[in-house]
Amino acid sequence: MLDRARALREPKVVRVGREVHVNILLLANRSYDALDEICRRAGITHQQYVALWALCLADEPEVGIPSGAIADGSLNRASDVTRLVDRLVRAGLAERLPNPTDRRSILVRATAQGRRVFDTVTPELQHFHRREWSKLTAAETEALNSLLTKALRGDAPC
């Protein structure tokens, strides 16, 4: 019985790794809820805000960007981008344009209304991000970002 209990005891590295994982998930869920609420007050989803971010901050926002560029900046799968753009267009926040350099694709750009919504929501989200990390120093926030980036780039097996 003693050998079984010893075998079930987790090594510290495993226990701490699990605690980090749980804390990241809890923080992500809390953040998603807050981000969704901020966006909801403006009549959009957080996914729509992320797409507007890509559209409004593109190098040439008046020209538009390929929908694939929205997927590149999105936390969603690329297959969801078409439906996301459909919703933005229906809401009057974006429009599709022919791509003058590639007839097989279209460009997407924010409408004036989409830019207004983006300009309204952005300061609120910036305030949220400042408040979210206010218990950490700037150096701690940078260190956390660096560590999370390193973990995300890792090729560790699941």
C-alpha positions in Angstrom: 0.0 0.0 0.0 2.9 2.4 0.8 4.4 1.9 -2.6 1.1 2.7 -4.4 0.6 5.9 -2.3 4.2 6.9 -3.1 3.6 6.2 -6.8 0.4 8.4 -6.8 2.1 11.3 -5.2 2.9 13.9 -7.9 6.4 15.2 -8.2 6.5 18.9 -7.5 7.2 19.8 -11.1 4.0 18.0 -12.2 1.9 19.6 -9.4 3.2 23.1 -10.2 2.7 22.6 -13.9 -0.9 21.6 -13.3 -1.5 24.7 -11.1 0.0 26.9 -13.8 -2.3 25.3 -16.4 -5.4 25.8 -14.2 -4.5 29.4 -13.4 -4.0 30.2 -17.1 -7.4 28.6 -17.9 -9.1 30.5 -15.0 -7.5 33.8 -16.1 -8.4 33.2 -19.8 -12.1 32.4 -18.9 -12.3 35.5 -16.7 -10.7 37.7 -19.4 -13.0 36.3 -22.1 -16.0 37.1 -20.0 -14.9 40.6 -19.4 -13.9 41.2 -23.0 -17.2 39.9 -24.2 -19.1 42.2 -21.9 -17.2 45.2 -23.0 -17.8 44.3 -26.7 -21.5 43.4 -26.0 -22.2 46.9 -24.7 -21.1 48.2 -28.1 -23.3 45.6 -29.9 -20.5 43.3 -31.2 -18.7 40.2 -30.1 -15.1 40.0 -29.1 -14.4 38.0 -32.3 -15.9 40.9 -34.3 -13.7 43.3 -32.4 -10.6 41.3 -33.2 -11.6 41.3 -36.9 -12.2 45.1 -36.7 -8.8 45.4 -35.1 -7.2 43.7 -38.2 -9.3 45.8 -40.6 -8.8 49.2 -38.9 -5.1 48.8 -38.2 -4.1 47.4 -41.5 -1.3 49.2 -43.4 -3.9 50.5 -45.9 -7.3 50.3 -44.1 -9.1 52.1 -46.9 -8.0 49.5 -49.4 -9.0 46.5 -47.3 -7.3 43.2 -46.5 -7.7 39.6 -47.7 -10.0 37.6 -45.4 -7.0 35.4 -44.7 -5.3 38.3 -42.9 -8.2 38.5 -40.5 -7.7 34.8 -39.8 -4.0 35.4 -39.1 -4.8 37.9 -36.4 -7.7 35.9 -35.0 -7.9 33.4 -32.2 -10.4 31.4 -34.2 -9.9 28.8 -36.9 -9.6 30.2 -40.4 -12.7 28.3 -41.4 -14.8 30.6 -39.1 -13.6 33.8 -40.8 -16.1 33.6 -43.7 -19.0 33.5 -41.2 -17.4 36.2 -39.1 -17.1 38.5 -42.1 -20.7 37.7 -43.1 -21.8 38.9 -39.7 -19.7 42.0 -39.9 -21.1 42.8 -43.4 -24.7 42.2 -42.2 -24.2 44.5 -39.2 -22.8 47.2 -41.5 -19.4 47.1 -39.9 -17.4 45.8 -42.9 -17.8 45.5 -46.6 -16.4 43.1 -49.3 -14.5 44.5 -52.3 -13.1 42.9 -55.4 -9.4 42.3 -55.1 -7.8 44.3 -58.0 -4.7 42.1 -58.0 -6.4 38.7 -57.7 -9.8 38.1 -59.2 -10.2 34.9 -57.3 -10.2 36.6 -53.9 -12.0 39.5 -52.2 -10.8 42.2 -49.8 -12.6 43.2 -46.6 -12.5 46.7 -45.1 -14.2 48.3 -42.2 -17.0 50.7 -43.0 -17.3 54.1 -41.3 -19.7 52.5 -38.8 -17.2 49.7 -38.2 -14.4 52.3 -37.5 -16.7 54.2 -35.1 -17.4 51.0 -33.1 -13.7 50.1 -33.1 -12.8 53.6 -31.9 -15.4 53.4 -29.1 -14.5 49.9 -27.9 -10.7 50.3 -28.0 -10.2 52.7 -25.1 -12.4 50.5 -22.9 -10.4 47.4 -23.8 -7.2 49.2 -23.2 -8.5 50.2 -19.7 -9.4 46.6 -19.1 -5.9 45.4 -20.0 -4.3 48.0 -17.8 -6.5 47.1 -14.9 -6.1 43.3 -15.5 -2.3 43.5 -15.0 -2.2 46.4 -12.4 -1.1 44.0 -9.6 2.1 43.3 -11.6 4.9 45.6 -12.2 5.8 46.5 -15.8 8.9 44.1 -15.5 6.7 41.3 -14.1 4.2 41.8 -16.9 7.0 41.7 -19.5 8.5 38.6 -17.9 5.1 36.8 -17.8 4.6 37.7 -21.5 8.0 36.4 -22.3 7.4 33.1 -20.4 4.0 32.5 -21.9 5.4 33.2 -25.4 8.2 30.7 -24.7 5.6 28.1 -23.6 3.5 28.7 -26.6 6.4 28.2 -29.0 7.4 25.0 -27.3 7.0 21.7 -29.1 6.2 19.8 -26.0 4.0 16.8 -26.6 0.5 16.8 -25.1 
